[in-house]
Amino acid sequence: MLNFNNFMGCSEYVTILVSVDLESKSGEFIFERIFKIEDYSDWWHLPVTVIDFDNRILKFTPIPFIEIFWKQRYDASSKEIICDYIKGPLVGFGIWQISVDNNSNKMSISYEIKVKGINMIFDMLLRTFIFKYKHSKDILRIIQKASESNTIV
């Protein structure tokens, strides 16, 4: 049987990891800031709208006429914030991880996406250097804004 997804070149997920080490006294502070979806509009230079506070759904527009919808959730077993791409040109998810080393007052914050395009055009675009660079820069900005009272190492 022909798998149309494989035929169109959309079978493999693209993985992009952005990670930053910080000096910090409170991992909970950063976690709470990243989990507050209503603050994303202040941190991102992109148009961001919270669509549904109760279900933690937000919409952002990376380029005109392209809308991406995220559903944010917390996985208590792994202590991760997961952002599912639920509507738009990408399929997949992103994971926020925050780990704290209490002995050295340092923490690591990372956001990793695993996404693919809904069709061959979007799939090819997200595999470009420009997309990866822009995505990494946007995530670094969110981390910087979320950790304003902390120092990036």
N, C-alpha and C positions, 0 to 999 in steps of 0.2 A: 504494500500500500504506500502511495506517495505521501510523504509528510510535507505539507505546504510550508510549514514554518521553517524546516530545514532547507527546502528548496529556495526560499526567499533570502536565505542568509541570516535569519533571525533566531537561530537555535541557541547560540551561546550567550550567556550573560556577560556584560562588561563589568568589571570590578574596579572601583576607584576607592582608595583608602586615603583619608586625610587624618593626620595625627599630630597632636601638639602636646608638649610637656609644659606644665605650669608649676610655679610655687604656689601653694595654697594651704589654707587651714581647714577648708570645708568643701568636701566633695558634694555634700548635700546642696550647698548654695548653687553650684554650677548645674547640678542635676535639675533642681527646681526651676532655674532660669531657662534651661533648654526645653523642659517639659511644658513651659508656659507658652502655648501656641499664639496667644494674643500679642506677645512681644515680638514675634518674627517680623511684623511689618515695620518695626522700628530698627531692626538690625539689618535687614536685607534692602538692597537698593532696588529690588524687584517689587512690582505691585503684588502684595500679599493680602488675602482676605480670609478671615475665619468664616467658614460656611456654616459650621455646626459645632458649637462649644461642647455640647453634651457628648457627641460622638468623636470629638477631636479631629474634625476635618477642616483642612485649609486648602486654599487655592492660590497658586502663584503663576505669574506670567513671565517666563524667562525671555521671550521675544514676542512682539506683537502678534496677536491672533493665536498664540499657542498657550493653552492653559493646562496646568498639571495639578491634579488633586491628590493630596496626601491624607492618609488616615493614620494618626499617631496613636500608639498604644505602648503600654509598659509591660514587659515580661518580667514578672517577679522572680522567676527561677534563675534567670541569667542576669537580672538587674540591668536590663538594656531598654532603651527607648527605641521602638521600631516604627519606622515610617513606611507604610505600604503605599505604593503608587497605585491608586484605585481608578483613576480616569486620566486620560491624556495620551500623549504619544509614546510614553514609556511604560513598561511592565516590569515590576520587580519591587525591591524594598531597599531601605537604608537602615543602618543600625548605629545608634549612638551608644558608645561605651565610655564609662568614666571609672577609672581605677585610681585609688589613692594609696600612697605609701606613707603610712602614719609615722614611720621612723624618720623620714627625711622631709616631711611636709611638702611632698611633691605629688602631683597627679598627672595622669595622662588622659586626654580627651581625644576620642577618635570618632569619625563618622565614615562608614563604609557603605557604598551602594553596590548593589548587584542588579543591573537593569539591562533591558534590551528594548529595541524599538518595536512598535506595533506593526511596522512594515519595513521594507528594505530601505527606504529613504531615511527614516528616522534612525534605523539601526546603523546605517553608515555614518550619519551625522554624529551620533554619540560616541563613535569610535575614533573621532578626529582629535588631534592634539588641542584644537581650539576648545572643544567641548570639555575635555578633561581639565584643561587649564582654568577655564571659566568656572567650572564646578568646584574645583579645589579652592580657588580664590573666594568664591561665595561662602563655602563652608568655613574657611579660615576667618572670614569676617564675622560669621555667626558666633564662632568660638570666642573671638576677640570681644565682641559685644556682650556675650553671656558671662564673660569672666572679667568685666571691667575693673573689679576691685582686686584682681589677681595679677601676677606678673608672668608673662610668657618667658620661658627659659630658652 
